C-alpha cells in the first residue's frame, strides 16, 4: 500500500528547517521520520502531501488506496498495530489531531473517514524545532532498537576505552574507531556504516553518528547528539542534531541546536545555548512572525540548509538562521538571520540567487551530489517568497 506522509498543520512550525523539505524528511534519533516509518511498516512505497513548491522534488501521491500518515511522532507497539489494522475509512486521532487514516487518494477528502479512534496512550510528538533536540534521546533509543534487533555489532577495537554495557553500543560494518573513549552509561551509541571516530575523541551517549560521517581528532561529543550521513564534526557539541552533509569540523561549541544540510561552520564558530541571566530562551516563529517563548533554559541555534558561518563567528542564544545565509561580519548577528542574507545582519544585501546556486553546486559536488533543477526551483521559491 502507498504511504502518504503528510505535513498536516506542522510544516510552518518547523521553518526554517522545512523550507527545503517536508516534515517527514527531517532527522531525529538515528533516522529521518520517513526512514523510521518505512522501517516500521516494512514499506518503501512513499509519497508526500506537502507544500506545492516542494512537490516537484518530493513525489506526489498516486490516486489509489493509501495509508495517510503524520510522521512526526514515536509510536508505541500498540499504536503501530492499530495503524496496521486500519480498514478503509478508518482513522486514528491523537489530542484531537488526525495522525493516521486509510483512505483513497483518488477522491482525497477527510470526509471519507467514517470511524475515528482516539489514541489513549501518551506519545512523544515533535511539534517544533526545539522538540527535535529535547526528545532526541527518546528517538535514539527507539531507532537503536529498531535497527539493531537480532543483529550483531562489529567489535570495538582494543585501543579504545569503554564504559557501560556493550549491548548499548552498535558499530556498523566498515566503521573505524581508534584511541577514543565511549561511555554508554548515559545512553546508547550507534556508529553508522563506514563512519570514523578519529583518535582522541570522547563520546558520552546517547549518540548517533551517520553513515560516512566523522568525528574529527579530539572531538568532545555529549548526548543526546545525532549527526546524519556525510558530516564532519569537531570541537565540543552537546545535544545537537545535524540532518546530514554539513560540517562543523573545527574547534568551537555548539549546543541544543538543529542544523540542516549543506551547512558549514568556520573555525572557532561558537553558539551560546544559555543566557547570562539563566532565563528562558525565545526563538523566532515564522508562523506568528514574532519571537516566542520556548520554555527552555537551553536553546542554541536553528539553521536552515546551505547556510555558512565565517571563522570566529559568535552566535547568541536562541539564534534562527534561514536558508543560504552567509554570516561573516564582526560582532554578534541578530537572533534572526534571514534567508539569503549576505553578511548576517539586518538590512545587509541579499546573497544573489545565481551565486547561491554556484556555492551550493560546489559544496554538493564535494560529496558527489548534484544540485538539481528541482533543488534550484525550491531555493528560488524561498528567495522570492521569504
VENNORLIN-V643707 format. One record per run of one state. SS is the DSSP state (h for helix, s for strand, l for the rest). FROM is the first residue (numbers start at 0). TO is the last residue. Records with the same first field share a line. If there is no record, write none. Layout:
SS->FROM-TO, FROM-TO
//
This chain:
l->0-0, 6-10, 14-21, 25-25, 28-29, 41-44, 49-50, 54-63, 70-71, 74-75, 84-88, 94-95, 107-108, 112-113, 118-122, 125-127, 134-134, 148-159, 163-164, 171-174, 177-179, 183-187, 191-194, 197-200, 204-205, 209-212, 215-218, 222-223, 227-230, 233-234, 244-245, 248-251, 261-262, 265-268, 271-272, 274-280, 285-288, 293-296, 298-299, 303-306, 309-312, 315-317, 321-324, 327-334, 337-339, 343-348, 350-351, 365-371, 385-385
s->1-5, 26-27, 30-31, 45-48, 64-69, 72-73, 89-93, 96-103, 114-117, 123-124, 160-162, 168-170, 175-176, 180-182, 188-190, 195-196, 201-203, 206-208, 213-214, 219-221, 224-226, 231-232, 235-243, 246-247, 252-260, 263-264, 269-270, 273-273, 281-284, 289-292, 297-297, 300-302, 307-308, 313-314, 318-320, 325-326, 335-336, 340-342, 349-349
h->11-13, 22-24, 32-40, 51-53, 76-83, 104-106, 109-111, 128-133, 135-147, 165-167, 352-364, 372-384
//
